[in-house]
Amino acid sequence: MNLLVAGADRVDAGKTTFSVGLLAHTGARGFKPRAGNNYWFDHDDFRYATEQGRLFGKDARRLADASPGDVRPEAINPIHRLWHPSPGAGTGILGSDRRQFVVDRVGGRDGAGEFVVNGTVDLPQSVTDSLPVADAPRVTSLPDFNDLMSVMHAEALGAIAEDIADADRAVVESYGDVARPLDGFEPDAVAVVEPGRARFYDGRRYAKACEIATGSPGDGQLEERVGNVVDLIDRTGAVRLPALDTETRADPEAVADAYDHAYDALLATAFD
């Protein structure tokens, strides 16, 4: 059984909180194929990982901790991108407003992974001190980066797709408001989460809608956005999600209790 959790908002949709509770509810393993954080706004998370010579974010760590067994964040999150606020009005080689790509960590099932560096920016000293980037490939244009991603990133995503297919139960979390984090991924059911609400969709119909939805430029490639996809299909149901305090959000079992009604509705869609 594969379940996808996507977000209707670009940020703070509540995907990870919903996902960790779903892991506790189902005993599934969590996956976050692509993730990222910001050197400035998420600096504590950046330091937590880089002090270990690694690069991962809070979301992947929460999913790993809530999964059965001893799971490394890198094992369920093959691509992590570090951003930095962009000075001035420039959009950088990835065309992103207000932020610039600094470094990608690619892979890392059994170690720290490989790194790809933005050769058009000055790396923060803490990056060069903490991560093995001295000999990492440097990209200076979007075409160069796309060529590299078609090999390195594609291989890492292909490997995680195999891991998801091999899992008896998997919860796959997308990022931002991207409709699905893996090309061709067809879940059994989908939860689209936003503050105060979760909507549910048949996985096969959702996957077909992803194929025909108009892509939008993002992160160096065309990606389907949640809004474009769900406009094409009917939902199977929707529920309200109560606001949760910090203590509850930190406990997957407590989230599972609070969102029990939502998880039952999602599983009913998966088994319909």
C-alpha positions as a LaTeX table, in Angstrom:
\begin{tabular}{lrrr}
\hline
Residue & $x$ (\AA) & $y$ (\AA) & $z$ (\AA) \\
\hline
Met1 & 0.00 & 0.00 & 0.00 \\
Asn2 & 1.40 & 3.37 & $-1.07$ \\
Leu3 & $-0.07$ & 6.61 & 0.25 \\
Leu4 & 0.89 & 10.08 & $-0.98$ \\
Val5 & 0.67 & 13.21 & 1.16 \\
Ala6 & 0.78 & 16.45 & $-0.84$ \\
Gly7 & 0.26 & 20.06 & 0.20 \\
Ala8 & $-2.12$ & 22.69 & $-1.12$ \\
Asp9 & 0.15 & 25.49 & 0.14 \\
Arg10 & 3.77 & 26.13 & $-0.85$ \\
Val11 & 4.86 & 26.26 & 2.80 \\
Asp12 & 3.49 & 25.22 & 6.18 \\
Ala13 & 0.67 & 23.11 & 4.78 \\
Gly14 & 1.09 & 20.60 & 7.61 \\
Lys15 & 2.24 & 17.71 & 5.40 \\
Thr16 & 4.93 & 16.38 & 7.71 \\
Thr17 & 2.80 & 16.48 & 10.85 \\
Phe18 & 0.02 & 14.69 & 8.95 \\
Ser19 & 2.55 & 12.17 & 7.59 \\
Val20 & 4.18 & 11.25 & 10.92 \\
Gly21 & 0.77 & 10.64 & 12.44 \\
Leu22 & $-0.12$ & 8.49 & 9.45 \\
Leu23 & 3.06 & 6.47 & 10.00 \\
Ala24 & 2.05 & 5.84 & 13.61 \\
His25 & $-1.49$ & 4.94 & 12.51 \\
Thr26 & $-0.43$ & 2.45 & 9.82 \\
Gly27 & 3.05 & 1.26 & 10.83 \\
Ala28 & 4.27 & 2.30 & 7.36 \\
Arg29 & 7.72 & 3.58 & 6.41 \\
Gly30 & 8.01 & 7.23 & 5.49 \\
Phe31 & 9.70 & 8.60 & 2.37 \\
Lys32 & 10.44 & 12.15 & 1.25 \\
Pro33 & 12.15 & 11.86 & $-2.15$ \\
Arg34 & 12.97 & 15.56 & $-2.42$ \\
Ala35 & 13.37 & 18.14 & 0.32 \\
Gly36 & 15.16 & 21.37 & 1.08 \\
Asn37 & 15.78 & 23.99 & 3.71 \\
Asn38 & 17.25 & 27.44 & 3.99 \\
Tyr39 & 20.68 & 28.23 & 5.44 \\
Trp40 & 19.30 & 31.42 & 6.99 \\
Phe41 & 15.73 & 30.59 & 8.05 \\
Asp42 & 16.42 & 26.98 & 9.07 \\
His43 & 19.88 & 27.54 & 10.47 \\
Asp44 & 19.42 & 25.39 & 13.58 \\
Asp45 & 18.39 & 22.44 & 11.39 \\
Phe46 & 21.34 & 23.12 & 9.08 \\
Arg47 & 23.77 & 23.10 & 12.01 \\
Tyr48 & 22.26 & 19.94 & 13.51 \\
Ala49 & 22.98 & 18.01 & 10.30 \\
Thr50 & 26.27 & 19.61 & 9.24 \\
Glu51 & 27.84 & 19.16 & 12.67 \\
Gln52 & 27.65 & 15.46 & 11.75 \\
Gly53 & 29.12 & 16.12 & 8.29 \\
Arg54 & 25.69 & 15.48 & 6.73 \\
Leu55 & 22.92 & 17.44 & 5.03 \\
Phe56 & 19.26 & 16.73 & 5.71 \\
Gly57 & 16.26 & 18.62 & 7.01 \\
Lys58 & 13.82 & 18.48 & 9.87 \\
Asp59 & 11.03 & 16.92 & 7.81 \\
Ala60 & 13.10 & 13.93 & 6.70 \\
Arg61 & 14.38 & 13.47 & 10.24 \\
Arg62 & 10.84 & 13.44 & 11.64 \\
Leu63 & 9.72 & 10.90 & 9.04 \\
Ala64 & 12.76 & 8.70 & 9.70 \\
Asp65 & 12.21 & 8.83 & 13.46 \\
Ala66 & 8.53 & 7.89 & 13.05 \\
Ser67 & 9.29 & 4.96 & 10.72 \\
Pro68 & 9.76 & 1.41 & 12.03 \\
Gly69 & 13.33 & 0.42 & 12.79 \\
Asp70 & 16.52 & 2.46 & 12.72 \\
Val71 & 16.19 & 4.70 & 9.65 \\
Arg72 & 18.61 & 7.40 & 8.48 \\
Pro73 & 17.04 & 10.54 & 7.02 \\
Glu74 & 19.24 & 10.16 & 3.92 \\
Ala75 & 17.87 & 6.64 & 3.35 \\
Ile76 & 14.36 & 7.98 & 2.77 \\
Asn77 & 15.32 & 11.39 & 1.34 \\
Pro78 & 17.73 & 10.97 & $-1.59$ \\
Ile79 & 17.78 & 14.64 & $-2.64$ \\
His80 & 18.13 & 17.56 & $-0.25$ \\
Arg81 & 18.68 & 21.11 & $-1.48$ \\
Leu82 & 20.17 & 23.89 & 0.63 \\
Trp83 & 18.97 & 27.38 & $-0.23$ \\
His84 & 20.15 & 30.84 & 0.83 \\
Pro85 & 18.25 & 34.14 & 0.62 \\
Ser86 & 19.06 & 35.84 & $-2.66$ \\
Pro87 & 20.43 & 39.39 & $-2.48$ \\
Gly88 & 18.80 & 41.90 & $-4.80$ \\
Ala89 & 16.31 & 41.04 & $-7.52$ \\
Gly90 & 18.22 & 38.23 & $-9.22$ \\
Thr91 & 16.63 & 34.80 & $-9.54$ \\
Gly92 & 19.82 & 32.72 & $-9.89$ \\
Ile93 & 20.37 & 29.76 & $-12.19$ \\
Leu94 & 17.16 & 28.05 & $-11.01$ \\
Gly95 & 14.95 & 31.08 & $-11.56$ \\
Ser96 & 13.76 & 31.24 & $-7.95$ \\
Asp97 & 12.72 & 34.59 & $-6.49$ \\
Arg98 & 14.24 & 35.64 & $-3.16$ \\
Arg99 & 16.42 & 32.55 & $-2.77$ \\
Gln100 & 19.37 & 30.91 & $-4.47$ \\
Phe101 & 20.43 & 27.29 & $-4.63$ \\
Val102 & 23.65 & 26.65 & $-2.70$ \\
Val103 & 24.29 & 22.89 & $-2.70$ \\
Asp104 & 22.44 & 19.62 & $-3.31$ \\
Arg105 & 23.05 & 16.40 & $-1.43$ \\
Val106 & 22.26 & 13.49 & $-3.75$ \\
Gly107 & 21.92 & 9.92 & $-2.48$ \\
Gly108 & 23.24 & 8.83 & 0.88 \\
Arg109 & 21.59 & 5.49 & 1.58 \\
Asp110 & 24.74 & 4.24 & 3.29 \\
Gly111 & 26.69 & 7.43 & 3.88 \\
Ala112 & 26.76 & 11.18 & 3.45 \\
Gly113 & 25.93 & 11.05 & $-0.27$ \\
Glu114 & 27.39 & 13.11 & $-3.11$ \\
Phe115 & 27.21 & 16.88 & $-3.45$ \\
Val116 & 26.56 & 19.33 & $-6.27$ \\
Val117 & 27.58 & 22.96 & $-5.77$ \\
Asn118 & 26.28 & 26.19 & $-7.30$ \\
Gly119 & 29.39 & 27.63 & $-8.90$ \\
Thr120 & 27.85 & 31.10 & $-9.28$ \\
Val121 & 27.62 & 31.89 & $-5.54$ \\
Asp122 & 30.02 & 32.14 & $-2.62$ \\
Leu123 & 29.46 & 29.18 & $-0.31$ \\
Pro124 & 29.01 & 29.95 & 3.38 \\
Gln125 & 32.16 & 29.06 & 5.29 \\
Ser126 & 30.24 & 26.60 & 7.43 \\
Val127 & 29.29 & 24.68 & 4.28 \\
Thr128 & 32.87 & 24.33 & 3.09 \\
Asp129 & 34.04 & 23.48 & 6.61 \\
Ser130 & 31.39 & 20.85 & 7.32 \\
Leu131 & 30.61 & 19.14 & 4.03 \\
Pro132 & 32.89 & 17.36 & 1.52 \\
Val133 & 32.29 & 19.82 & $-1.29$ \\
Ala134 & 35.86 & 20.68 & $-2.31$ \\
Asp135 & 35.83 & 18.22 & $-5.20$ \\
Ala136 & 32.08 & 18.29 & $-5.85$ \\
Pro137 & 30.87 & 19.16 & $-9.36$ \\
Arg138 & 30.04 & 22.84 & $-9.80$ \\
Val139 & 27.25 & 24.03 & $-12.08$ \\
Thr140 & 27.07 & 27.54 & $-13.50$ \\
Ser141 & 24.01 & 27.41 & $-15.75$ \\
Leu142 & 20.61 & 25.77 & $-15.82$ \\
Pro143 & 21.42 & 23.65 & $-18.93$ \\
Asp144 & 24.53 & 22.32 & $-17.18$ \\
Phe145 & 22.53 & 21.59 & $-14.04$ \\
Asn146 & 19.77 & 19.84 & $-15.99$ \\
Asp147 & 22.37 & 17.63 & $-17.70$ \\
Leu148 & 23.81 & 16.65 & $-14.35$ \\
Met149 & 20.39 & 16.10 & $-12.77$ \\
Ser150 & 19.41 & 13.80 & $-15.63$ \\
Val151 & 22.12 & 11.45 & $-14.37$ \\
Met152 & 22.84 & 11.92 & $-10.65$ \\
His153 & 19.43 & 13.01 & $-9.43$ \\
Ala154 & 17.56 & 10.63 & $-11.71$ \\
Glu155 & 19.57 & 7.65 & $-10.43$ \\
Ala156 & 18.90 & 8.61 & $-6.81$ \\
Leu157 & 15.17 & 9.04 & $-7.44$ \\
Gly158 & 15.05 & 5.76 & $-9.33$ \\
Ala159 & 16.61 & 3.97 & $-6.38$ \\
Ile160 & 14.12 & 5.43 & $-3.90$ \\
Ala161 & 11.25 & 4.53 & $-6.23$ \\
Glu162 & 12.41 & 0.90 & $-6.01$ \\
Asp163 & 12.54 & 1.13 & $-2.21$ \\
Ile164 & 8.98 & 2.47 & $-2.14$ \\
Ala165 & 7.78 & $-0.29$ & $-4.46$ \\
Asp166 & 9.43 & $-2.91$ & $-2.23$ \\
Ala167 & 7.87 & $-1.59$ & 0.99 \\
Asp168 & 4.74 & $-3.32$ & 2.25 \\
Arg169 & 3.38 & 0.03 & 3.43 \\
Ala170 & 4.79 & 3.39 & 2.40 \\
Val171 & 3.83 & 6.98 & 3.11 \\
Val172 & 5.41 & 9.30 & 0.55 \\
Glu173 & 5.49 & 13.00 & 1.34 \\
Ser174 & 5.85 & 15.54 & $-1.45$ \\
Tyr175 & 7.37 & 19.01 & $-1.04$ \\
Gly176 & 5.92 & 22.50 & $-1.34$ \\
Asp177 & 2.78 & 22.37 & $-3.46$ \\
Val178 & 4.27 & 19.95 & $-5.98$ \\
Ala179 & 1.67 & 17.31 & $-6.84$ \\
Arg180 & 4.03 & 14.33 & $-6.73$ \\
Pro181 & 7.73 & 14.01 & $-5.97$ \\
Leu182 & 8.44 & 11.11 & $-8.36$ \\
Asp183 & 7.60 & 10.91 & $-12.06$ \\
Gly184 & 5.26 & 8.02 & $-12.79$ \\
Phe185 & 4.46 & 7.36 & $-9.13$ \\
Glu186 & 0.93 & 5.98 & $-8.74$ \\
Pro187 & $-0.22$ & 5.78 & $-5.11$ \\
Asp188 & $-3.25$ & 3.89 & $-3.87$ \\
Ala189 & $-4.68$ & 7.08 & $-2.35$ \\
Val190 & $-3.71$ & 10.72 & $-1.92$ \\
Ala191 & $-4.22$ & 13.18 & 0.93 \\
Val192 & $-3.94$ & 16.86 & 0.00 \\
Val193 & $-3.30$ & 18.71 & 3.22 \\
Glu194 & $-3.67$ & 22.39 & 4.07 \\
Pro195 & $-4.23$ & 24.24 & 7.34 \\
Gly196 & $-7.56$ & 23.09 & 8.75 \\
Arg197 & $-8.47$ & 20.58 & 6.04 \\
Ala198 & $-7.48$ & 17.38 & 4.26 \\
Arg199 & $-8.97$ & 16.22 & 0.94 \\
Phe200 & $-8.71$ & 12.70 & $-0.42$ \\
Tyr201 & $-8.34$ & 11.39 & $-3.97$ \\
Asp202 & $-8.17$ & 8.06 & $-5.74$ \\
Gly203 & $-4.52$ & 7.40 & $-6.50$ \\
Arg204 & $-4.94$ & 6.13 & $-10.05$ \\
Arg205 & $-7.06$ & 9.10 & $-11.09$ \\
Tyr206 & $-4.67$ & 11.49 & $-9.37$ \\
Ala207 & $-1.71$ & 9.99 & $-11.25$ \\
Lys208 & $-3.53$ & 10.34 & $-14.57$ \\
Ala209 & $-4.35$ & 13.97 & $-13.75$ \\
Cys210 & $-0.66$ & 14.58 & $-13.05$ \\
Glu211 & 0.16 & 13.34 & $-16.54$ \\
Ile212 & $-2.16$ & 15.82 & $-18.23$ \\
Ala213 & $-1.82$ & 18.79 & $-15.88$ \\
Thr214 & 0.06 & 21.80 & $-17.20$ \\
Gly215 & 3.53 & 21.93 & $-15.69$ \\
Ser216 & 5.04 & 25.03 & $-14.13$ \\
Pro217 & 8.74 & 25.93 & $-14.09$ \\
Gly218 & 10.27 & 25.01 & $-10.77$ \\
Asp219 & 13.50 & 23.71 & $-9.32$ \\
Gly220 & 15.05 & 23.28 & $-12.74$ \\
Gln221 & 12.32 & 21.20 & $-14.33$ \\
Leu222 & 8.61 & 21.09 & $-15.09$ \\
Glu223 & 6.54 & 20.01 & $-12.09$ \\
Glu224 & 2.82 & 19.54 & $-11.65$ \\
Arg225 & 1.27 & 21.76 & $-8.99$ \\
Val226 & $-1.40$ & 20.40 & $-6.67$ \\
Gly227 & $-3.98$ & 23.00 & $-7.65$ \\
Asn228 & $-3.68$ & 22.17 & $-11.35$ \\
Val229 & $-4.07$ & 18.46 & $-10.67$ \\
Val230 & $-7.00$ & 18.43 & $-8.26$ \\
Asp231 & $-8.97$ & 20.77 & $-10.52$ \\
Leu232 & $-9.14$ & 17.87 & $-12.99$ \\
Ile233 & $-10.62$ & 15.20 & $-10.71$ \\
Asp234 & $-13.29$ & 14.73 & $-8.07$ \\
Arg235 & $-12.28$ & 14.11 & $-4.50$ \\
Thr236 & $-13.48$ & 11.07 & $-2.60$ \\
Gly237 & $-13.92$ & 13.00 & 0.62 \\
Ala238 & $-12.69$ & 15.77 & 2.89 \\
Val239 & $-12.37$ & 16.32 & 6.63 \\
Arg240 & $-11.49$ & 19.15 & 8.95 \\
Leu241 & $-8.15$ & 19.00 & 10.74 \\
Pro242 & $-7.94$ & 20.51 & 14.21 \\
Ala243 & $-5.05$ & 22.78 & 15.09 \\
Leu244 & $-2.44$ & 21.00 & 17.20 \\
Asp245 & $-0.18$ & 22.42 & 19.88 \\
Thr246 & 3.59 & 21.99 & 19.82 \\
Glu247 & 3.61 & 19.10 & 22.27 \\
Thr248 & 1.07 & 17.12 & 20.24 \\
Arg249 & 2.83 & 17.77 & 16.93 \\
Ala250 & 6.06 & 16.39 & 18.40 \\
Asp251 & 4.43 & 13.03 & 19.27 \\
Pro252 & 3.41 & 10.86 & 16.27 \\
Glu253 & 1.06 & 8.78 & 18.42 \\
Ala254 & $-0.70$ & 11.93 & 19.66 \\
Val255 & $-1.06$ & 13.18 & 16.08 \\
Ala256 & $-2.45$ & 9.77 & 15.10 \\
Asp257 & $-5.12$ & 10.11 & 17.78 \\
Ala258 & $-6.01$ & 13.69 & 16.80 \\
Tyr259 & $-6.22$ & 12.90 & 13.07 \\
Asp260 & $-7.66$ & 9.40 & 13.41 \\
His261 & $-10.80$ & 10.35 & 11.45 \\
Ala262 & $-8.70$ & 11.67 & 8.55 \\
Tyr263 & $-6.55$ & 8.56 & 8.35 \\
Asp264 & $-9.61$ & 6.31 & 8.33 \\
Ala265 & $-11.03$ & 8.33 & 5.42 \\
Leu266 & $-7.73$ & 8.12 & 3.50 \\
Leu267 & $-7.47$ & 4.35 & 4.01 \\
Ala268 & $-11.09$ & 3.90 & 2.92 \\
Thr269 & $-10.13$ & 5.60 & $-0.35$ \\
Ala270 & $-7.08$ & 3.34 & $-0.74$ \\
Phe271 & $-9.10$ & 0.15 & $-0.24$ \\
Asp272 & $-12.20$ & 1.22 & $-2.16$ \\
\hline
\end{tabular}
